[in-house]
């Protein structure tokens, strides 16, 4: 099957995909849900230095670790 990367929006968290991820996995897909720096579960680390480049790195790191 496919590997699917689900990335949440700016005012959300990785939990956005809690209902979708199991449905995709039940159909045989591998699902990657990265945690973005400074958002959602990592909100305590939000700072002026948090950037799109950092979020891109977060997604890339999650994909490589799978």
Secondary structure, DSSP 8 states (H G I E B T S, - for coil): --EEE----TT--GGGGHHHHHHHHHTT-EEE----TTSGGGGGG--TT--HHHHHHHHHHHHHH-
